[in-house]
Amino acid sequence: MHEETKAFSPGRPADIRRFVELCAKHGMYVSLRVGPFCNGECINGGLPQYLHDQGVKVRTNDPRYFDYVRKWYREVDNR
């Protein structure tokens, strides 16, 4: 699942529930890293560029950052 320009893009790679169900069916364990900061190899640590462009202080107590984090977790939970 990827959030681009404040809109979550659905699609096959975003079908987290199906992926976990398939793993369980085949006796595999899953360890999800849902972020919001989970991919240090990517630019901005995997966080959207627009957060930085708007001056959001990521990985801090910035209320704007937590608004985006809550939105992200709600979307992950819905899937």
Secondary structure, 3 states (H helix, E strand, C coil): CEEECCEEECCHHHCHHHHHHHHHHCCCCCCCCCCCCCCCCCHHHHCCHHHHHCCCCCCCCCHHHHHHHHHHHHHHHHC
